[in-house]
Structure formats: structure tokens, C-alpha cells
Amino acid sequence: MSDGAAMAVVEVDSDSDGYVSASELNRRMLEKKKLFSRPVVEVAKGAYFDVYGAEAKAEVILHPPEKNSRLGARDLQGLVRWVLADGENPKWVFVRNKPLVKKVVMLLMPGLDAALYMEHPGFFKNLTRCCGAPRAIVGAGRMATASQTIESFFSCPQPRIKNGESRGLKRARSESEDGEDEQQGEAVRVSVEDGDDGNKRRRVESEQPNGDDVASSKNEVCLPASFYTLNARQLHLNGYSSVAEGEDILPGFVRTLPAVPGVTFLEMVAVDCEMCYTHVGLELTRVSMVNLQGAVLLDKLVKPENPITNYNTQYSGITKAMMADVTTTLADVQEDILKLVHAETILVGHSVENDLNALKILHPLVIDTALLYHHPRKGHMYKPALRVLTAMYLNRKIQGDIAGHDSVEDARAAMDLALLKIRKGPGFGKSMKHDCENLIEILARHGRHSSLIDRRPVLHQYAVGSCNAIIATSDEDVCAKAVKEVKKAGVDFLWAQFKDLDAYYEDRGRATEDWSTRMAEMAATMTCSVPAKLEGTSEDSNTKHEAKAAHRSLPEDLQRVLAGLDERFKKLYDALEPNTLLIVATGRGDTISVRRLQELKWKSRQGNAAGLEKWTRINEDVLEELAARAETTLAFTCMK
């Protein structure tokens, strides 16, 4: 609004005596209030240009850094929330004409620390030209892993209210489907203490789940059920018997077969088994299977090969009377199951490896609800009990009868949990830090639509609600899909990650065997390298010569990675529409080398039994320098 327009509202005409009636004054004040509130209440987003002018642009203004102030991932997160949702104006930055911002793009480039950027600015010409000088930020930590770095950007602290409970948790209780009352909630908290069957087992978390490319929907995340099946590595690490073609099958085991052409196979089947003790251990005594609707497909008692020594009734629900006249053998139920379950069928269950081993069946497609959901208190490293998940997410109580478990009931619970996960999206049921909420959920609550373009594990963790989850397998793939996605009018927030530099460090860390020699090389590099000045500042010939020498000191494969990183950034930047806020964060530096050196330091101080050299002061200096570099990362902010 122009100053002239504002003055036209404020000025008051009076009669010749200078008198204005109270009713006339109230009327004019009401008109003024309506006029000033119009851009917020009545003007559509696209009509803001009518208020600011056709040539108006949003602008990012960085405030001078305060003394001893340090930015972190939360500050970048706060900028996103201020522009798109409910955040407060950050102290370190201001966005002029904020309503004109069309969308926010956050690009993570892990591995690029401040020292690398300063010493080799020639590799980041596009980044510097488009975004200007960066601000140093504190990374997730000198020992931070990739998952911890990403979580620092997505994990938003929830505000506190008077009763000590966060708004997010209170909202979750009132809006979630489980509708769990206080008594059931208390039962869940108690049951978490003891695991299923009285055992607590460490879980191997999903790293790269199977799945096809994603078709996004306006109302839900349309990830196919196959996205949640375990891959070969996960099957192996979680105790599943090998299902690879061509491998020898253990005696008594059978393999599910592909459906005959023309035969329609069942898409998903849930299974649960009950076992009793014999002198060889646990053996199958009951198997139940249900379909997508929960209808029973198979429910049979099975006579074990050896005499039962303990019916394990507390957990199995099997009694001596139930097994008295049972003649069905394991081979009989294997034959029945092979008629129901084909190789293309997705088998659902809770810790399904136990059921498949008891059934002696090899099957390649498995959704394991013990891995789909995080433990409510202990996070992703432990498997939650089925009864806990069922009470928490389905508002049902199972396995509470003193007569023992019911395999049909358990199979239905597993199927419903799997279907709920598929409907809600990969991030549903994944724990974050205490009293934190997913950034994507906050944006969605304010009507903002998000798109995530990344590798499968990231989508599996953070893609929730109605956001678009777009699978990418490489930086080139991420760039190509991001270029298309930023042009869509319905996307308000876009997340993408270029991982090639971080992957380079990981590969080098795994390939390095002689870390003593590697440390000597790093010490020499740190002693000899002189940081080059940023583009736009004066340089004498000596500084230019040193910068060129620093360029030559980088390995050729690293130079190729950096060149590709800058080139892909330019492609993405060129695709952005005007008034797009771009935030580029590096997240962490070479934390892989820091972790390896920390291990070497610890081993060397345990003694020289392994023939390790003594840890020296030079080694400590190298470690401290690398740790400081890895922890001090960069953030670029600009408006296209």
C-alpha cells in the first residue's frame, strides 16, 4: 500500500467548526480497519501483487551476526516456519514482502564444510554467484550420522502449555484414530516395559526398503504396499531364512511359487503362528491366515513332529485338550499355504521370521510390523510388542486373556497395522526426539503442501500426511525430479538432498586401511593449505598462486564430485520461479573420518597389543582440526 493511500485513510474531514460526530468518526475508523486488514483477510494469494505492485519482489535481508551467536539447523527450520506456517520472525534474517514468496526450497548438501568452501571457492562459483556469501552454522555434531543430521532439520520442538504437555501431543491424542482413553494409555505405558513373549530384541531398522516409483496424490501418499516390504539385506539381518533363487533349501523347507498365468493371486495375507515346546525347542501347533478384510483364510491346529513337553499356554493359547485329536502335520499346512500364498503375495505379520521358520516356508515379500513402527519409548533400535502397537494405533486390546494369545486376532491386528501405515505414509509411527514434531506435519496443518525428493530411507522416515514422496536413487535423479517439481503450482515446500560429496567421504573412509599414513597426509595438508579469499575480494598474486595450489591438492575424483555438485545446483536454481526462497544447508562435514579417528584413538589407548602406534599430540591436533571442520558447516539463503 502506498503512503498516499495510507494518508487518505488517516485524514479526517471536519465541518466548518472542526467538529466530527462520534458516529461519523466510528464509521470512518471501521472503514479504515477494513481497508488495512484487507491484504490479510480478503486478498487471495495471487492478488498480493495488486497491493505490492507488479514489479515488487520478495527479498532476503541477512542481519549482521551478533557477537558469540551461532546458527543451527533449528534457525533454518524457523525461517521455513515463519514464511509458510506459524513461526516467529527470526532474529538473524528478514524477508521483505514475505506474502509474495511463492514457495520455499530447502536443499541439503552434506559433506560441504566451511573450510572446504573457503579453501576451494573455484569449485562453488554457481553457488556463490546465486546465493552470495554463506553464514556459518553449527552442524548436528562432530560425530553426527546422516540420519541425525536430517532429523535436526525435520524435528521441530513442540511448544509447552500450562499442564506441562505439549500442544502437539495433546492434538495427537484428540485427532488420532486410536482415540485411546486414559486407562488404555496407562496399560500401554506399562506393557512397554516387557516385550512380546517376555523377550526384548534389538531390531535392525529399515535402510532401503523395496518399492516402485511413487505416484503422488493430493490427499494421501500413494506409496504401494511393496514399498514397505523388506529387501534382501533386511531379511538377512532380521533372521529370515535365505530366499535367493538357486540356493540350496534346508531339509523340510518349501518355497512359495509364482502364480500360474491367468490365476489371480491374493495381494496381501497376514499370518500368525502359535508354538509349543518339545524336546527340540518350539514347534508349530497352530497357524492362522486372514485376508485384507480380516476374513479367515486358514486356521488349523498342527501336530508337531515331536511330543509336546510344555504347551506354553500363557502365550500360545494351546491346551492339551485342544491337541488331543489333531492329526494335521506340518507338511499338510505347507500344502494349504502354497495354494493361498504365491511368490507375488505380500505376507504380513509381526516378527514374521519366527512364523516362517516355524512353517519352514521361504517367501520373498514380507511386511514386518515390528519394523514398520518404532518402539514408543526406545525408538527404532528395539522391536515394539504387537499388543502395544495395537492399543496405541488401533485402540484395540489383544493378548490380554489369561487363556493365551489368539493367532487369528494377532493376524488381524498385524494386517490392520500394515494397512494403517500404508494409508498414513512412511513417516507414520516413526518416533522423533521427545516433545518434537515433524516439520511436514506442521506445514500441512497450515495448509501447505510439501514434496520430498530423496532416497528411500529418508522418505520412509519423514514422508507423512499428504506430502509427495518422490524416490530418487542418485544426485542426478534428485536434480531432474526437483527441476520438475519446483514448477508445480501446488507445491509450497520442497526438500531435496545432494549426497554425492557425503558418499565420497563414506567410500573413502571404508577404503582407507592405513589410517596412520592417512593422518600424516591430513596433517601435511592442514599445515600447508592457506584459505583462499571469497569471490569479490582483492587478491594478490601469491594468494592466487596458493589457491591454485590448493586446487591441485584435491584428488581428481573429489574435484569431479565438487564440479558435479555445483553444476546440479545451477540446474535447480535456474528452474526456480521468481520469489522462491532457497535455503541451502550443508548439515555436516566429513564426520566419517572423525569417527574413524576417534576409534583409532580409543584403540591406541587400550594398549599396543594390536600393534597400533602410540597416539601422539600431532594425531590429536589433526583430530581436533577435522572435528572442528566437520562441525562448522554452511547455510546459504537467497530469493530467486
C-alpha positions, 0 to 999 in steps of 0.5 A: 500500500502506498503512503498516499493511500495510507494518508487518505485513510488517516485524514479526517474531514471536519465541518466548518467548526472542526467538529466530527460526530462520534458516529461519523468518526466510528464509521470512518475508523471501521472503514479504515480497519477494513481497508488495512486488514484487507491484504490479510483477510480478503486478498487471495494469494495471487492478488498480493501483487495488486497491493505490492505492485507488479514489479515488487519482489520478495527479498532476503535481508541477512542481519549482521551476526551478533557477537558469540551467536551461532546458527543451527539447523533449528534457525533454518527450520524457523525461517521455513516456519515463519514464511509458510506456517506459524513461526516467529520472525527470526532474529538473524534474517528478514524477508521483505514482502514475505506474502509474495514468496511463492514457495520455499526450497530447502536443499541439503548438501552434506559433506560441504564444510566451511573450510572446504568452501573457503579453501576451494571457492573455484569449485562453488562459483554457481553457488556463490554467484546465486546465493552470495556469501554463506553464514556459518552454522553449527552442524548436528555434531562432530560425530553426527550420522546422516540420519541425525543430521536430517532429523535436526532439520525435520524435528521441530520442538513442540511448544509447552502449555500450562499442564506441562504437555505439549500442544502437539501431543495433546492434538495427537491424542484428540485427532488420532484414530486410536482415540485411546482413553486414559486407562488404555494409555496407562496399560500401554505405558506399562506393557512397554516395559516387557516385550512380546513373549517376555523377550526384548530384541534389538531390531535392525531398522529399515535402510532401503526398503523395496518399492516402485516409483511413487505416484503422488496424490493430493490427499494421501501418499500413494506409496504401494504396499511393496514399498514397505516390504523388506529387501534382501539385506533386511531379511538377512539381518532380521533372521529370515531364512535365505530366499535367493533363487538357486540356493540350496533349501534346508531339509523340510523347507518349501518355497512359495511359487509364482502364480500360474498365468491367468490365476489371480493371486491374493495381494496381501495375507497376514499370518500368525503362528502359535508354538509349543515346546518339545524336546527340540525347542518350539514347534508349530501347533497352530497357524492362522491366515486372514485376508485384507478384510480380516476374513479367515483364510486358514486356521488349523491346529498342527501336530508337531513332529515331536511330543509336546513337553510344555504347551506354553499356554500363557502365550500360545493359547494351546491346551492339551485338550485342544491337541488331543485329536489333531492329526494335521502335520506340518507338511499338510499346512505347507500344502494349504499355504502354497495354494493361498500364498504365491511368490507375488503375495505380500505376507504380513505379520509381526516378527514374521521370521519366527512364523516362517521358520516355524512353517519352514516356508521361504517367501520373498515379500514380507511386511514386518510390523515390528519394523514398520513402527518404532518402539514408543519409548526406545525408538527404532533400535528395539522391536515394539510388542504387537499388543502395544502397537495395537492399543496405541494405533488401533485402540484395540486390546489383544493378548490380554486373556489369561487363556493365551494369545489368539493367532487369528486376532494377532493376524488381524491386528498385524494386517490392520497395522500394515494397512494403517501405515500404508494409508498414513505414509512412511513417516507414520509411527516413526518416533522423533526426539521427545516433545518434537514434531515433524516439520511436514506435519506442521506445514500441512496443518497450515495448509501447505503442501510439501514434496520430498525428493530423496532416497528411500530411507529418508522418505520412509522416515519423514514422508507423512500426511499428504506430502509427495514422496518422490524416490530418487536413487542418485544426485542426478535423479534428485536434480531432474525430479526437483527441476520438475517439481519446483514448477508445480503450482501446488507445491509450497515446500520442497526438500531435496538432498545432494549426497554425492560429496557425503558418499565420497567421504563414506567410500573413502573412509571404508577404503582407507586401511592405513589410517596412520599414513592417512593422518600424516597426509591430513596433517601435511595438508592442514599445515600447508593449505592457506584459505583462499579469499571469497569471490569479490575480494582483492587478491594478490598474486601469491594468494592466487598462486596458493589457491591454485595450489590448493586446487591441485591438492584435491584428488581428481575424483573429489574435484569431479564430485565438487564440479558435479555438485555445483553444476546440479545446483545451477540446474535447480536454481535456474528452474526456480520461479521468481520469489522462491526462497532457497535455503541451502544447508550443508548439515555436516562435514566429513564426520566419517573420518572423525569417527574413524579417528576417534576409534583409532584413538580409543584403540591406541589407548587400550594398549599396543597389543594390536600393534597400533602406534602410540597416539601422539599430540600431532594425531590429536591436533589433526583430530581436533582440526577435522572435528572442528571442520566437520562441525562448522558447516554452511547455510546459504539463503537467497530469493530467486 
